[in-house]
Each structure stands twice: as C-alpha cells, then as structure tokens.
Amino acid sequence: MEVFIHNFNYRIFMIANIVSALGSTLFSIVFVIYARHMPNPTLAISLASFVGAFPMFLDILIGYLSDQVCNHYQQQMVNRLIQGLLFLVMGVLLLGNVGWVTFIALLLMNALCSLIGTYNGYGAFAIIKDIVSSSDIAEAEGFETGISSTLEITGGLIGAALLSVFNYHYSLFAFLNSVSFFMASMLLFWVRKNFSVIPSSHVLVEKYTGLTPNISKFFHQMRLDFATLKTFPEITKFIGVFSAINLFDAGQEVLLNLSLVKQQQLIFVNYGYTVALVGMVGSIGAILGSFLPGRITKHLKITVGIFFICAWRL
C-alpha cells in the first residue's frame, strides 16, 4: 500500500487499471442475466457461459502477443479506448430489440473486450517493473493482484446489484462501462509524458510483418514445447489427468446456470444475484484452497488426491 501512496506514476497507473477493471468485471454477469429473457434461454445461457469462458483458452497466446509490443504504455491507452468504443456500440445495440444475431454479436464484442483486458494485464506487469524500485516490485504486483482478486470475487454481486438499481436497463449499464474505459484512457493520456522514457515504452522486438506471423511463430514454439514435454512421460500423464478434471469442472458453471433457470426454489433474491453469489463462493474457495493443500494433502499420494477431487465433483 505504501508504494501506491508514495509513487505518483504507479498510483495513476493503478487508478486507471482499477477504473477499467470495474467496467469489465461488473459487466461480466450481465449477459448471463440477459440470456434468461431470450426466446430460448437454455441455448442463450449456454452461449453466454461458453463465450464468457472462451478468452481463457487464448490466455497463453495473448500473453505471448503482449510481449511483441514496442510501446506497452501507448498500447494500454489505445486498448482502453477500443474497449470504450466497443461498450458504446453494445449500449446502442441494447437500446433496441435484441434478436439472436444481435445477441451473438454482443457476446463476441464482450469476449473481445475480455481478451483486450487480459492483454492489458500482461502489459501492465512490464510497466510496473519500470515505475517502481526493485525492492517494491513484489509489493506493487501484490497490490495489483489483490485488487484484481477482490474485483473478481465481488464484481458479479456488485454488477447484479447495480443492474437492479438501473431497473435492468442493460444499455445504461453498457454506457456506464464505456465511460469508465474512456476515463481510464484519458487518465493514462494525461500522464503519458511521465511514461515516455521508461524501458517498456521502447522495447526492441523481432521484426515481423503483422499479427498472423506472430501467431504462426507462437504455434510453432508451442509444438516444440510439447515435443519437449513428451520426453517427460510422468509429467505428461499428470497434465493430461488434471486437464481432464479442469475440463469437467469448466462445464459445471454452465450446468448450474441452466439449473437455476428451471429450479426456482434455488433462487436467492433473483437469478442474477444467485449466479453472482455462487461465483463469489467459488472464487473464495479457490483462494482459500491455494493456502491449504500444502498443509492438508502433503502426505497424500497424487492418485488419492485425484480420487477425492473426482468424488467431490460427483
């Protein structure tokens, strides 16, 4: 917290991050709630849940592409401007009657905003390392992670509550998010001279002709990495098992959202609040679990741990 108070550049940069993170986090619950009122809510909720989770599949690729930027700070400004424009378009579309084509377009735009947000997150680490002293890097990155985790836990509930306050005017909510991204971009633009001399604003990267060659290089490197991984069969086996568990677990959220539509007795306050509450409990459980396994399961074999995970899920 001290680095946030005493370091002006870090403080401004983090305020911009928080403002834009509020926009994307609070809106994450909106489409699941909106999908319930579509002509085929089961299909709509499934699509909304899938598209909402899809950016996670591209997380590694986004992280790689973020390293290919010559000026991280400038890219942060441009990205927030793009996100603001996307939410502005979404707000306009939500003013009218939303059919299936419009609904899918809205989902894709929201997914694009999420991808850009992930991109911003990776780029932020490069900037933070340049604007704080080496002794404060751990505290600075810890503060950023703490803010992100807090928003992830509470964002759904706050978003559902705000949507209720707005009397479910989805377009107004989208316009509010658009304003938050524009404010973040303007804030970064205001102090741009302070960041123009830092190393992450003058990165020398290998020259390629565009996005497609960079993506091709990424997949080529991935093939080499997997080939290396196959030389360690024990590690490969466990990666396969845990990937299967995570794949199974990823579908549970969609099934739960669909169950809440059919089982009204499970609703607490309203549908959106219930979905957000379940998500919050899951996030808290994941955070608590990250502190506990080393102490509780260190004497168990991995096979026994996998058995308990599967038994709990079933």
Steps between C-alpha positions, in 0.01 A plus 500: 500500500791735570619485140150597387499803731851628436562411134304743279547314170404168652198656672366655179563182304323287760202738521461469122521121532241493778258725311520287186492172698177614664347544157583152376446315829160646582373428149605133503172391662275702271477266203418196712212697653391638162513152343226384733252724317588379149245284308707189574661574839675163524687555174565866579644427845719224355633739236556780752686268738714350223593833343572640847748219567650491149763774559665273758590256222700774329674619817842362403477642148398843633793496742738420215359772274526759778878446501519597132403864569754779455320749728302336781368825645369632171332166438329526840348836402385376159355179641283682752376732228404196290323340797307820563390513136392135509284557807358812338392291200359234734299764682350623172411145394336431836267798452298305243347155487778243520460200271732204472737663251534810717537287814786300349664821376477642853656185645789517254564867576498425872743212445726736302493747791600218735789401273620860490472514880721190528744663258507811719571289806812345348620837372448656842766279660765633260406858586486443877856364497616827344322747728576351843832417661619140501436477874135601451415277203361218714279742696386679183408181316341360816282810531395469134420130545306572818285761327434262210406215734268724701322617186476143374336390825259790545453620140211268418301594809562872453412473131174317575412757767575796269297342222208478740548865599493592129170310475664257257579766240785304343589778257553745787733251666698464176527879464628523858770245418589694187551814708726311744730388217511846344588646842781247541636582154485875569676452833784312332517763226528774765824358644638353176816716515597341832498158334658595167854437625456165678655188337165330435407792274802430278515121465704353217311201365578269213352642181200322351251620243190481715274303732481185287878433493517551877218250553671252264824539695311443825348170384835389361656564841212317668563191287864503602405538866254209484762286328734575790223426750444154351851404604372511861221236497416527870440874480303456177275243666411726791445799272251290303314392815476849646400644163213251487393598853506870413307433178234318698494775762462774236165358394356511850442876493294475180294212640441688824384813316257288299376324814423832666268586210295183550520469879346816639532374858877544468468873426619737773368858453509472118668301223789740440577537869498121544739441207733771632485361855592150383789644299622695803493190721695310235764774482535511878538122505773514237690766696470310828597179326823657376610539864394159628613212274863506605404446863203267462598279206879493515492145642256369237596338173396690189277210394312523831461875456357448151253247641377751760465772235290274278291380795429861604399599147264204467 
